[in-house]
């Protein structure tokens, strides 16, 4: 393939990884391996071990020992903060390397991957302050004979199951906050995109995290993921993925030790656009919201709910924006839309596009695969004349497919926005602050953007309403999520006897 000046080279040979337990690499010897091909280039880029349930037990045992002997939870917040700060600095120092492997395995544009990695470094730096500020409460109003305390304690060994769409970002929306709470960790990344999770484990060891506090086992969700959900020595599980798989995680956790769960699941997220919005800005935001990460994003703004008086004009504005987006080799710095990450997801998106055509929706642009000579690419697609009962308006497609539903009144816009099983995210575009606040209050979503979309940082929590999940990640809530509360009563002076 022709090389261009802004494009990095492909690896000459796939990179071999072990898995990571108790502060050290475990070689892939005597284990089957999974060879990952770049979805953009059709060449092998990494080889990852297919771990066994015995390997998982080894990782959980290491995390259990590390938690029980208090080598991490017993440290001061100051000491934990120092490790997290060092980890952030090391991530910044290795940002190009991490972004490179993220792009090769995932297919996302290199510029996007780099931005995500640098944002992850910021999360460690922010979480370091939370490690020092985590606190409980006191009650000095129980009378002269009693003092009450409420303490927050780390929940224990935490399992993390991450998806393939944002391998490094989603992991870093959890790990620094979990470590700030004092917990230890076992991670199972997607077998499609494991490299950067393994690199992170090595970085944390170099930053001074004690052995056993961060472990990574690789393999399939059906084997390792299921075993994690059922494992009796994992105290809490954080799962990010589809709502359908989330249900199975809930069932498995209930059958084992009733472990605490944090779930970030699917989304069918509305972008509500009023006629009084800055339509040029809104069109750019809507195009970005559906095409970012090729639409493989749980908070993607896949339902455009637009005021009828401007609906046709606005649809053309979004179409024009998407027509000028640069689709291509994700190793090229100019690329804005990369490859579809997995063959299965590629087939799923194409199925839904054909379903939209069958249902009678009007195809405005896109509508199928793009022939780029290699790899798997899909053209950003817009459907008009969509009705709320259509499959494409209700199912999470997880690809660059936008459905347009018009509205006439504010109440109708809110009703359409809430007419979904999901409640992960939403955006509203308007110059009227009163409208914006009404929509913000009444639309059911865990994350909300006004005159922007997909904005964020380490300070604000992540999570969903309804079937989009349980719990919150990031921010101070993301540390508290991985603690449990203990009430302590302290008798002052001599206790009054029950039997004199």
Buried (B, 14 or more C-beta within 10 A) or exposed (E): EEEEEEBBEBBEEBBEBBBBBBBEBBEBEEBEBBEBBBBBBEBBBBBBBBBBBEBBBBBBBBBBBBBEEEBBBEBEBEEBBBBBBBBBBBBBEBBEEBBBBBBBBBBBBBBBBBBBBBBBBBBBBBBBBBBBEBEBEEEEEEEEEBBBBEBBBBBBBBBBBBBBBBBBBBBBBBBBBBBBBBBBBBBBBBBBBBBBBBBBBBBBBEBBBBBBBBBBBBBBBEBBBBBBBBBEBBBBBBBBBBBEBBEBBBEBBEEBEEBBBBBBBBBBBBBBBBBEBEBEEBBBBBBBBBBBBBBBBBBBBBBBBBBEEBBBEBBBBBBEBBEEBEBBBBBBBEBBBBBBBBEEBBEBBBEBBEBBBEBEBEBBBBBBBBEEEBBBBBBBBBBBBBEBEBBBBBBBBBBBBBBBBBBEEBEBBBBBBBBBBBBBBBBBBBEBEEBBEBBBEBBBBBBBBBBBBBEBEBEBBBBBBBBBBBBBBBBBBBBBBBBBEEEEEEEEEEEEEEEE
